[in-house]
Amino acid sequence: MSLFLRLSFPGFLLPLALVLSFLFLCHGGTTSTFVRNVQKGITMPLDSDVFSVPSGYNAPQQVHITQGDLVGKAVIISWITEDEPGSNTVRYWSANSKQKKNLAKGEVVTYRFFNYSSGFIHHTTLNNLEYNTKYYYEVGLGNTTRQFWFMTPPEIGPDVPYTFGLIGDLGQSYDSNKTLSHYELNPKNGQTVLFVGDLSYAENFPYDVNLRRDTWGRFVERSVAYQPWIWTVGNHEIDFAPEIGETEPFKPYSNRYYTPYKASQSTSPFWYSIKRASAHIIVLASYSAYGKYTPQNQWFEQEILKVNRTETPWLIVVMHAPWYNSYNYHYMEGETMRVMYEPWFVEYKVDVVFAGHVHAYERTERVSNIAYNVVNGICTPVKDLLAPVYITIGDGGNVGRLATNMTEPQPEYSAFRESSFGHAIFDIKNRTHAHFSWHRNQDGYSIEADYLWFFNRFWHPVDDSTPHVSH
Ligand SMILES: [Fe+2]
């Protein structure tokens, strides 16, 4: 038979046969061949303009806002004063009402971390705001008063369009600054950032560790003072340092970044949910206990039942450690959570899961891996149209290091992967359609280096996987 094949197989078909067999064996997604700058990243020095301290005695700095309730009618305003507590009061008014100023009084907290005493960290919640309204707000006193503004979201409803930005693992390198600038200049105009964890990477600077939390707060103020960032906790927020007596995890983070966790009946700021426009967003904590019977697990079991797809068709989950990751970094760190929670994600038809942690970009097909148990040994992800798409967007810039080493061959579940810095946009159009795009920092602001039209899993659960489109 082999002799027959050898004799009868025309030589010119051999290369074709080889190509076809290669395609057959390697039917994973696309690994981008985009050639990026692989120079070692550089951290922005302490005297960079993006870190500049606002002028004036005790001037408010590191101003940041986040959603303050379950439904988007409240905003938490936070800022730090360095010299003394100053005023806890926020003065605010809607653009429609001109001069009528409302007052909201909040609280001030401080913390110690080894030999460092924090500044005075203010948190004030503005409640009962009107939907879809521009508000101005002021913090500070006298001639160090600083003024900002934000837009409240539209009222919750199934066909309300809304544009989320996605940034993760941002850090404070020159790449971080590029990522933030590209997000700000993206013509899609993200209205709220879903931040997938790892903020400042301060502990990478042993001599400036505490300064670097403040520099990061000043760096991102230009965005987060004007639109909410929805916070997710990453491993760089743990700050567990028993060698210097710091044994309370998340201490700097939890003092600096508040979340509206009580509004969703959570008992911890690290896991909670919000509704915004047509989306129900569940934030999970990769570094807090999530096993059976734990507070996070009990909360999630209740929370997932509350999702009403008629009110908020888009079900988005945000966490730090990805479940599906084909890079040789942090490989399978999300596995234990996946084993426990993935059946719920499929049963309740989560549309998309955003994670960070791996310093690169990756998008999966709609797959699940829920058939496995210890007895049957079935452990290969399979195509599943009820399952979410998993997107790793840990490519914000960190300390300038990219994850470049990938598992080979690319697994079937991985639709597209590229190790470049960038950000993404999830642009909800109505109850059935949302457009996702990933934007690498080397391109112009509007270039979509990868994209996918999402079809809602509840209202329009047809196959929405597409071939990669490269630019
Ligand atoms: Fe991380």
Boltz pocket constraint, residues with backbone or C-beta under 6 A from the ligand:
constraints:
  - pocket:
      binder: B
      contacts: [[A, 169], [A, 197], [A, 198], [A, 234], [A, 235], [A, 236], [A, 320], [A, 356], [A, 357], [A, 358]]
      max_distance: 6.0
